[in-house]
Amino acid sequence: LLDNRILRDGLNAADGDRDDFPPSSYVGHYVLLCGVSSDPRDVARAREIGGEGWKGGDAFCLVLKNPGIDAPVQFVMPRHFERCRSAPGTDEDSILIFMGDP
């Protein structure tokens, strides 16, 4: 689970410390992390909402399937994703599914 409010509204909604938003403002939501993109167009779209990456210049973004939006996929900078995942009210969990060779 992650905080969809931060995912939707961008890092502007989460400037400062993790404690900026009390747990009562948490809006729980799940997404599927489907991959990583280094396409400059995808990275630019991710930066529009989530700012820079870990070191202010990552050349990749995460590709999400987010049932909370109408778009088929959503592009998110890693720092933004981590901020949503570790927001107050989440349990900071992830479920990994290995998709090995059939």
N, C-alpha and C positions, 0 to 999 in steps of 0.2 A: 504494500500500500504506500501511497505517497499523498502529499497534500496537493490536490488539484487546483486549489486557489493560487498557489505559488506557481505551479506549472502553467496555468492559464494566463496569469497576470504578469509573469516574468519576475526577474530578480528585483525590479523596483518594488514589488510587493513584499520583498524579504530582505531589504537592506538592513544591515546591522547584525545583531546576534540572533542565534536560534530562538531566544526567548522573547523576541519582539512580538510574536503572536501567541497569545495564551492558548493552551490546548482546547479551550472551548470554541476557538475560531477555526479549528481543524476541519477540513473538508476531505474526508477519506476517499480514495479513488485508486483503482488499479489500472495499470497499463501493461502492454507487452513490449519488452525490449527486443526488437527484431534484428538489429544489426548496427553497423557503424558505416558512416559515409564520409568519404573525403572529397566528394564533389563540391567544388567551391560554391555552387548555387545553393546546395543543401546547407552548407556551413553558414552562408550568409543569412538564410532564412532562420536558422537556429539562433544566430546572434541577434536578430531583430527582437526576439523575446527574451532570450536568456543571457545576453551579454557575452563575455569572453569565456574561454575555456579555463583550464587549471592554471596555466601560466600566461594568460593574456594573449595567446596566439596559436592555440591548438588548431591544427589543420584538419580536424575531423569533428563529427557530431554523431550523436546517437539517433537511431531511427526507431520511433515508437508507433505502435498501434494504440491509439487512445480512444476508447469508446465514448469519451466525453466530448468529442468534437466531431464535426461533420467531415473533415478531411480524411482521406484514406490512410495517410501517415502523418506523423509530426516529427520535426527535426529539433533536437534539443542539445545544447552544449552540455558536456559532462558535469561541469560545476553546477549548472542549473538543475540537472537531474538529481545530483547528490543532495542539493539543498531541499528539493521536494521530498526526497526519500527519507531525509533525516530531520524533517520538521517536527516540532512538538506535536504529540498526538499519534505519530506513526510509531510502529515498532521496529522500524529500520530493517525490515526483512526483504529478502529476495528469494524467489523460487527459481531454481535453474533446472532446465530440462535438456538433457543431452540428446541431440538428434544425430546419432552415429550412423554409419553405413547400414543399410537394410540387410 
